[in-house]
């Protein structure tokens, strides 16, 4: 069948079907590591076994028979039948990649399924490793109430079993009857992170979820029970005499396709944003990295009025009231870590004033470099969706009314280094920035409404999609440290960080024009 809404391309020469990659932010590359489109007429025994690896009568009233698993018309169908077999009153089926045919650790697993609708049905797409727990339940669809407002044909379950029989279960209600058509159920498993998707749309996630890091490689199971014990509630066993005929779609679990993807590690390390703040006028801070991440000046801030002498060329002065720069959505690929580097000259102590805050709102995938409260400490921290594994704070790092070079790096292990003027001043750990698109990205403003705006000047702001080394940070500092040390800024008329003959000539021209110094012969 393969009726997915995304385009399907055929690589004819190789005889391979290339499917659309999983939904996510830009910047990702994926490789398809397992798929079955069920285009043939029988089960592909190189990929599947037609039972649970350990038994044929797992849960419920049905015994799994090979005959109940069929392939045709672009689908695999598992049919539950009312028939006496091997001491059971029903038969049904299951497919699994088993202990050895296919397993994976980390990836995006998805299946397009049309659920059965008969009361007493329980269809599933799930994953196991050696032993139990752990267990990923991509979708469970138990039907023990199919009447009225609580018609369970409109809902499904997701769950994770881990640790000492712990679980994290959620119920998801939908506006359509899930047994009336095909839908895609998916799980995205990454280090520290598990997310669920329905029809390519985000459903929920577990963030900073350390237990899943210890899960072994998983194998796939798709099965169809009849009756069973759901959360301690033993269902009334379905009556074989009233069970629908095998030709009824209400007793058929149809699977269009199953796919598993893995991300391709990004090996390109590059600058992904550089704002020199050297514009002469207007309200656009142009990104000179080549990535097109141009910022918009907000709160009345403009280069016409906010342009001042900078550490390197000119800088921008923020008023601490409502001035900030809004950056575009993005900042979603940090396979190799993250670096932020900038020059700052704060002129006031403002509560949790941000140098940068990249995120999706408060406590939502934020990457933060900021003042710690109203202290002189500099903090760096990264959030998962709503939590952080730690704040790294450099004590008494921020000075007022003086240009300083600050940088922070975090690698893929969560190791953080904070720098001032090219030197490491603090180390620690935080959450590795996850690869999610960030849509609320600011310079000089926080994603928390209670925090203050930054007051002072900033210049030469850079963001990299990898953790720069100590030597690279030192080199960047030396490259940009033109105005590190105090100088009479008011006399640097051309803002080149040097008071020289060109500035003196400019002063003389000004004096003559204003009549402050008599012209020759007068």
Protein Blocks (a to p, Z undefined) as FASTA:
>chain_A
ZZafbdcdddfknopacdddddddehiacddfbdcehlambdcfklbccbdfkbcbeghj
bdcdfklpcceehiacdddddddeehiabdcddddebjmlpcceeiaddddddddfbehi
acddddddedjdddddfbacddfbfghjllcklgccddddehjhiacddddddfbdfklp
ccdddddddehiacddeehiafbdcehilklmmpccddddddddeedjeehiacddddfk
lgccfklmklcccdfbacdddddddfbdcdfbdceklafbdjddcdfkonopaccdeehi
afklmgccdfehpadddehlmgccdddeejkbcfnocadddddddfbdcehiafbdcdeb
ehihiacdddehjbfbdcdddddfkbcfbdcddehkbcghiacdddddddfkopacddee
hiafbdcddddddddddfbdcehiafbfkbccdedddehiaddfbdcdfklmmmmmmmmm
mmlpgcdfklmmnonopacfklmmmmmmmmmmnopaccehZZ
